[in-house]
């Protein structure tokens, strides 16, 4: 899944949770976006720097159950007010459906290798080509990305972020504000 879809689905889920359950009213949506993309922000540079040559994967440590358990421990035991950011981090793996790749998800319990993406391992060498191949061979990915665009459109319309004052407030404070503004 592309980064903007991770962010859009997470923002919309948080908005619904705030509206329906009244949770996390002071959440900073900028930090939520960072947390929702954190596994990729951690793993992609590591893959580029070293691990891709070794494992032929750019989905590494931050996409594992071990990382999820560490995030749960930190947010529940050490930083309970940060649970919404921990949930955004965990949501990344949920949206990636990472459990379908047990070599990565259960690392290191199922071995020291990660799932290899593609036969030629082109993911980091030619990222654009890798995405093109993925989207042409797996048409269901288009549905997830179109869903991400729809989630973003609903979020923008819900908070009227097409109006400059609302967008400005959102960018400066990380909070969408009033839908009536």
Backbone bond lengths (Angstrom), bond angles and torsions (degrees), N, CA, C in turn:
res aa  C-N    CA-C-N  psi(-1)  N-CA   C-N-CA  omega(-1)  CA-C   N-CA-C  phi
1 X - - - 1.444 - - 1.531 108.46 -
2 X 1.301 115.21 141.52 1.455 120.82 -179.40 1.541 110.17 -77.01
3 X 1.330 117.21 153.74 1.475 120.38 -174.71 1.526 114.39 -55.96
4 X 1.314 118.05 -41.62 1.464 119.44 -177.30 1.526 111.70 -62.86
5 X 1.319 117.52 -31.35 1.466 119.26 177.82 1.522 111.19 -72.58
6 X 1.333 117.43 -39.33 1.467 119.90 174.94 1.529 109.77 -56.09
7 X 1.311 116.00 -46.00 1.471 120.97 -178.52 1.525 111.05 -66.32
8 X 1.325 117.12 -47.15 1.470 120.78 -176.56 1.521 112.08 -62.11
9 X 1.327 117.46 -47.35 1.470 120.01 178.62 1.534 110.61 -61.18
10 X 1.322 116.98 -41.11 1.467 120.69 -177.67 1.522 110.85 -68.72
11 X 1.332 117.46 -43.53 1.463 120.23 177.94 1.528 111.24 -61.44
12 X 1.329 116.47 -43.66 1.460 118.91 -179.64 1.527 110.60 -65.79
13 X 1.318 117.67 -41.44 1.473 120.59 178.07 1.531 110.64 -61.73
14 X 1.315 117.41 -41.46 1.462 120.51 178.78 1.522 110.79 -65.63
15 X 1.306 117.36 -41.76 1.471 120.91 177.68 1.518 111.02 -59.25
16 X 1.332 116.55 -45.79 1.464 120.50 179.24 1.528 110.14 -63.75
17 X 1.333 117.51 -43.34 1.469 121.04 178.85 1.521 111.12 -62.65
18 X 1.327 116.98 -38.86 1.465 119.59 177.86 1.527 110.95 -67.29
19 X 1.325 117.01 -42.80 1.466 121.01 -179.25 1.526 112.58 -67.71
20 X 1.324 116.70 -45.69 1.462 121.21 -172.90 1.524 112.36 -85.07
21 X 1.347 116.00 -43.73 1.466 120.14 -173.84 1.524 113.57 -103.27
22 X 1.312 117.36 -11.55 1.457 120.99 -178.89 1.523 113.73 67.24
23 X 1.323 117.43 28.85 1.470 121.30 -177.41 1.525 111.27 -92.94
24 X 1.304 115.99 154.41 1.468 124.95 172.22 1.529 113.43 46.12
25 X 1.335 118.12 54.55 1.465 118.82 -178.68 1.528 113.52 -65.86
26 X 1.330 117.28 -22.02 1.463 120.21 -178.36 1.527 113.03 -100.43
27 X 1.327 118.25 15.78 1.468 121.88 -179.54 1.526 110.49 -62.06
28 X 1.302 115.54 138.81 1.458 122.40 176.93 1.528 107.28 -95.09
29 X 1.314 116.30 110.95 1.457 121.48 -175.97 1.530 112.22 -64.30
30 X 1.318 117.79 -24.05 1.470 120.14 175.86 1.522 109.57 -66.91
31 X 1.335 117.01 -43.39 1.464 120.88 177.99 1.526 111.15 -70.47
32 X 1.327 116.59 -32.42 1.460 120.25 175.86 1.533 109.39 -63.31
33 X 1.324 117.22 -42.31 1.471 120.49 177.59 1.524 110.70 -62.69
34 X 1.313 116.74 -41.17 1.463 120.92 177.94 1.526 110.50 -62.75
35 X 1.318 117.20 -45.39 1.462 121.06 179.33 1.525 111.83 -65.61
36 X 1.339 117.34 -37.18 1.466 121.09 -179.13 1.522 112.32 -67.14
37 X 1.314 117.06 -24.94 1.472 120.67 179.01 1.520 112.43 -107.21
38 X 1.330 117.41 0.35 1.470 121.80 -175.66 1.529 114.57 -54.89
39 X 1.337 119.95 -42.74 1.467 116.99 178.92 1.531 113.36 -56.98
40 X 1.320 117.11 -39.94 1.467 119.64 177.01 1.523 111.24 -72.71
41 X 1.334 117.09 -37.24 1.467 120.24 179.06 1.526 111.54 -65.75
42 X 1.314 117.10 -24.94 1.462 121.46 176.55 1.525 110.84 -85.90
43 X 1.324 116.54 -51.07 1.470 120.57 -171.44 1.525 114.68 -74.65
44 X 1.312 118.64 -38.41 1.474 119.70 -176.56 1.527 112.10 -63.05
45 X 1.339 119.89 -46.39 1.473 118.47 176.51 1.532 112.85 -64.00
46 X 1.330 117.08 -37.63 1.465 119.32 176.88 1.525 110.87 -62.01
47 X 1.325 115.93 -40.98 1.465 120.03 178.14 1.522 110.57 -64.44
48 X 1.314 116.22 -43.47 1.465 120.06 179.95 1.520 111.30 -63.41
49 X 1.322 116.70 -41.35 1.463 121.08 -176.27 1.524 113.01 -70.96
50 X 1.333 117.47 -38.79 1.455 117.66 -173.42 1.524 114.93 -156.80
51 X 1.305 117.14 -48.40 1.452 121.42 -165.11 1.518 114.76 -69.81
52 X 1.341 119.20 -23.00 1.450 119.45 179.04 1.520 111.09 -63.91
53 X 1.328 116.44 -41.84 1.467 119.61 179.27 1.524 110.95 -60.49
54 X 1.318 115.98 -33.11 1.459 120.20 -177.22 1.525 112.83 -84.94
55 X 1.329 117.72 -44.64 1.466 121.71 -172.49 1.524 114.91 -106.27
56 X 1.327 118.78 -11.07 1.465 122.91 -176.97 1.527 111.95 56.28
57 X 1.332 115.32 38.19 1.456 121.07 178.85 1.521 109.17 -147.86
58 X 1.326 115.56 147.94 1.460 120.55 174.30 1.521 110.47 -112.84
59 X 1.324 116.80 7.25 1.460 122.75 174.76 1.518 104.85 -110.32
60 X 1.329 115.02 101.14 1.458 120.50 -168.04 1.525 112.10 -121.36
61 X 1.309 115.67 -129.52 1.465 124.84 -169.73 1.523 114.64 -57.99
62 X 1.319 118.03 -43.01 1.467 120.95 -175.95 1.527 112.73 -72.25
63 X 1.331 117.50 -9.17 1.460 121.82 177.57 1.531 111.76 -99.46
64 X 1.314 118.60 12.16 1.459 121.66 -175.51 1.526 111.91 -96.91
65 X 1.316 115.04 160.49 1.457 120.90 174.07 1.524 110.10 -61.44
66 X 1.311 116.98 -34.66 1.463 121.48 178.03 1.536 110.86 -59.24
67 X 1.331 117.09 -44.53 1.473 120.94 177.21 1.529 110.26 -64.86
68 X 1.334 117.08 -40.41 1.469 120.40 178.31 1.527 111.10 -61.60
69 X 1.328 116.09 -43.10 1.465 119.58 178.74 1.525 111.18 -64.82
70 X 1.332 117.00 -38.56 1.466 120.75 177.64 1.532 110.69 -63.69
71 X 1.324 116.88 -42.86 1.469 120.88 178.24 1.524 110.17 -64.43
72 X 1.325 117.31 -42.32 1.465 120.12 176.91 1.520 111.06 -60.18
73 X 1.319 117.28 -45.22 1.457 120.96 -179.67 1.523 111.02 -61.76
74 X 1.332 116.82 -45.93 1.463 120.10 -178.86 1.523 110.94 -64.25
75 X 1.331 117.08 -45.79 1.464 118.79 -175.29 1.519 112.74 -75.34
76 X 1.314 118.22 -33.33 1.469 119.20 -179.06 1.523 112.58 -85.24
77 X 1.333 116.60 -41.86 1.460 119.54 -174.96 1.526 113.19 -91.21
78 X 1.310 117.42 -34.48 1.467 120.52 -171.99 1.528 114.46 -106.98
79 X 1.313 116.97 -36.61 1.465 121.28 -176.65 1.526 110.48 -133.61
80 X 1.328 118.96 66.66 1.463 119.93 -174.18 1.532 114.43 -60.00
81 X 1.324 117.66 -26.19 1.475 118.85 178.12 1.522 111.70 -72.22
82 X 1.325 116.57 -16.06 1.463 120.50 -179.92 1.511 113.79 -93.43
83 X 1.334 116.88 17.00 1.463 119.53 -176.00 1.528 112.60 -59.85
84 X 1.319 117.48 -33.40 1.466 119.76 -178.00 1.527 110.60 -65.08
85 X 1.332 117.64 -33.55 1.465 121.13 178.70 1.534 110.17 -75.84
86 X 1.322 115.94 -36.41 1.465 119.91 173.48 1.522 111.07 -62.49
87 X 1.320 116.39 -41.08 1.471 120.86 177.98 1.530 110.59 -63.48
88 X 1.324 117.25 -38.56 1.466 120.34 177.76 1.527 110.82 -64.33
89 X 1.336 116.67 -40.31 1.465 121.09 176.75 1.527 109.98 -61.76
90 X 1.331 117.20 -47.62 1.460 121.30 179.70 1.528 111.58 -64.54
91 X 1.316 116.55 -33.62 1.459 120.99 178.40 1.521 113.00 -62.11
92 X 1.323 116.62 -27.66 1.463 120.16 177.90 1.527 110.04 -59.21
93 X 1.326 116.45 -49.80 1.466 120.25 179.29 1.514 112.25 -63.73
94 X 1.338 116.00 -35.23 1.460 120.75 177.42 1.526 110.41 -63.37
95 X 1.334 116.41 -46.52 1.463 119.93 179.80 1.524 112.39 -68.67
96 X 1.328 117.36 -31.07 1.470 120.54 176.32 1.526 112.02 -78.46
97 X 1.326 117.13 -8.87 1.465 122.04 -176.34 1.530 110.14 49.96
98 X 1.329 114.36 49.22 1.464 121.79 -170.93 1.525 112.48 -67.06
99 X 1.330 118.51 -21.62 1.465 120.32 179.10 1.524 111.95 -64.82
100 X 1.338 118.42 -15.08 1.462 120.89 174.79 1.530 112.00 -73.72
101 X 1.318 116.42 -7.13 1.467 122.31 -179.95 1.521 108.06 -121.48
102 X 1.342 116.88 75.71 1.473 120.54 -171.03 1.524 114.38 -61.51
103 X 1.331 118.62 -28.58 1.466 119.19 178.82 1.529 110.40 -61.43
104 X 1.322 117.09 -35.50 1.464 121.35 177.74 1.526 110.78 -85.00
105 X 1.327 117.30 -50.46 1.464 120.39 -174.39 1.521 112.35 -59.47
106 X 1.316 117.02 -43.13 1.469 120.40 -177.39 1.521 113.90 -95.26
107 X 1.330 117.54 13.42 1.450 119.93 177.20 1.524 108.93 -60.81
108 X 1.284 122.30 136.96 1.471 131.50 0.39 1.530 113.49 -93.68
109 X 1.348 117.97 7.06 1.460 120.24 -175.29 1.528 113.12 -67.60
110 X 1.338 117.96 -25.37 1.470 120.80 178.60 1.520 111.62 -104.65
111 X 1.312 116.81 16.59 1.460 120.92 179.13 1.517 110.86 122.47
112 X 1.321 114.91 174.53 1.461 121.58 -175.09 1.522 113.42 -96.11
113 X 1.330 117.82 7.27 1.460 121.91 179.32 1.527 109.98 -100.69
114 X 1.309 114.85 156.07 1.462 121.37 174.38 1.519 108.26 -108.74
115 X 1.336 116.37 162.25 1.463 120.77 177.34 1.525 109.44 -60.54
116 X 1.321 116.16 131.66 1.466 121.51 178.13 1.522 107.81 -90.15
117 X 1.328 115.59 124.52 1.460 121.56 -177.59 1.517 109.55 -93.23
118 X 1.314 117.13 107.10 1.452 121.74 177.40 1.516 111.82 86.15
119 X 1.304 115.52 149.73 1.463 120.99 -177.14 1.522 112.39 -68.97
120 X 1.326 116.21 -36.61 1.460 118.86 -178.81 1.523 112.47 -92.29
121 X 1.318 116.49 -7.14 1.464 119.62 177.96 1.515 113.13 62.83
122 X 1.333 116.93 48.31 1.466 120.37 -174.62 1.522 112.69 -89.75
123 X 1.326 119.25 3.80 1.465 120.55 -169.27 1.524 113.06 -56.56
124 X 1.310 118.87 -50.39 1.452 119.24 -177.57 1.524 112.83 -88.48
125 X 1.312 117.84 -29.42 1.460 119.90 -178.35 1.522 111.21 -67.01
126 X 1.326 116.77 -42.55 1.454 122.03 179.88 1.524 107.75 -137.90
127 X 1.321 116.22 79.41 1.455 121.06 -172.26 1.533 111.82 -60.90
128 X 1.327 117.79 -38.87 1.463 120.39 178.53 1.517 111.70 -62.43
129 X 1.314 116.12 -42.99 1.457 120.76 178.14 1.526 110.79 -65.74
130 X 1.316 116.52 -38.97 1.466 120.41 178.97 1.528 110.82 -62.12
131 X 1.341 116.89 -43.46 1.459 119.25 178.13 1.526 110.76 -66.11
132 X 1.324 117.58 -40.37 1.460 120.94 177.82 1.519 110.71 -59.13
133 X 1.327 117.23 -45.90 1.466 121.38 179.56 1.530 109.92 -63.31
134 X 1.324 117.16 -44.61 1.465 120.69 -179.92 1.528 110.89 -60.82
135 X 1.327 117.35 -44.28 1.455 120.22 -176.09 1.521 113.04 -75.77
136 X 1.318 118.32 -22.30 1.462 119.37 176.66 1.522 111.86 -86.88
137 X 1.311 117.84 -26.83 1.471 120.95 -179.90 1.527 112.45 -90.75
138 X 1.306 117.12 -21.84 1.468 120.82 -177.93 1.527 109.14 -127.85
139 X 1.331 116.93 82.65 1.473 120.10 -175.15 1.520 114.32 -62.15
140 X 1.343 118.92 -19.79 1.465 119.63 178.61 1.519 111.64 -64.63
141 X 1.332 117.34 -20.79 1.466 120.47 177.70 1.524 111.51 -62.81
142 X 1.330 116.51 -32.24 1.460 120.02 177.45 1.524 110.49 -60.77
143 X 1.333 116.65 -38.39 1.461 120.63 178.74 1.522 111.90 -62.77
144 X 1.338 116.67 -43.26 1.468 120.15 178.24 1.527 111.29 -63.44
145 X 1.320 116.89 -40.77 1.470 120.27 -179.38 1.523 111.36 -71.63
146 X 1.329 117.38 -39.08 1.467 119.40 175.46 1.523 110.61 -65.24
147 X 1.336 116.65 -36.71 1.460 120.65 174.04 1.518 111.01 -61.42
148 X 1.338 117.36 -38.86 1.458 121.46 176.50 1.522 111.71 -62.64
149 X 1.329 116.63 -41.59 1.471 119.90 176.73 1.525 110.99 -64.01
150 X 1.323 116.59 -40.37 1.460 120.65 177.44 1.528 110.92 -64.34
151 X 1.332 116.85 -43.06 1.470 120.79 177.73 1.524 110.84 -60.36
152 X 1.337 116.57 -42.10 1.460 120.20 178.19 1.528 111.13 -65.31
153 X 1.334 117.15 -41.54 1.466 120.36 178.63 1.527 111.09 -62.25
154 X 1.327 117.26 -42.98 1.467 120.74 178.21 1.526 110.10 -62.68
155 X 1.339 116.51 -42.88 1.467 120.58 179.53 1.531 110.88 -61.88
156 X 1.329 117.06 -46.72 1.466 121.47 -179.61 1.530 110.44 -62.85
157 X 1.324 116.79 -44.30 1.462 119.93 179.52 1.524 111.16 -67.34
158 X 1.328 117.35 -41.10 1.466 121.67 -179.21 1.526 111.63 -58.01
159 X 1.317 115.88 -42.50 1.464 120.60 -176.92 1.530 112.52 -100.84
160 X 1.307 117.25 5.27 1.468 123.05 178.96 1.530 111.60 52.65
161 X 1.317 114.12 46.18 1.463 119.21 -178.65 1.524 112.40 -76.00
162 X 1.305 118.03 -0.71 1.459 121.77 173.38 1.531 110.58 -77.72
163 X 1.332 116.95 -9.84 1.467 121.80 174.30 1.519 109.07 -93.60
164 X 1.335 116.17 130.87 1.455 120.51 -174.64 1.531 114.31 -55.13
165 X 1.324 120.68 -45.84 1.474 119.08 -179.08 1.544 112.33 -60.29
166 X 1.327 116.22 -39.07 1.465 119.82 178.95 1.531 111.36 -68.18
167 X 1.322 116.17 -44.24 1.469 120.32 179.29 1.522 110.16 -64.51
168 X 1.310 116.43 -42.54 1.475 120.64 179.38 1.525 110.99 -60.70
169 X 1.335 116.53 -47.07 1.469 120.64 178.17 1.533 110.48 -60.07
170 X 1.326 116.58 -42.24 1.466 121.29 179.43 1.527 110.93 -62.27
171 X 1.319 116.82 -45.47 1.464 120.34 -179.01 1.525 112.27 -67.36
172 X 1.326 117.40 -36.11 1.466 120.86 -177.35 1.526 114.12 -81.95
173 X 1.336 116.97 -31.88 1.460 119.27 -175.15 1.528 113.93 -109.53
174 X 1.332 117.23 -20.16 1.460 120.16 -176.17 1.521 112.62 80.71
175 X 1.322 116.84 7.78 1.448 121.31 179.32 1.521 109.07 -122.08
176 X 1.328 116.39 132.74 1.470 118.05 -175.62 1.510 114.58 -69.46
177 X 1.322 119.63 -24.02 1.462 121.26 177.20 1.496 112.73 84.91
178 X 1.300 115.02 -151.28 1.462 122.01 -175.07 1.514 110.73 -90.49
179 X 1.310 115.87 137.45 1.470 120.95 177.41 1.523 110.40 -74.44
180 X 1.320 118.32 -12.95 1.456 121.38 -178.49 1.529 112.26 -89.73
181 X 1.316 117.07 -9.14 1.465 120.23 -175.96 1.503 112.20 -71.56
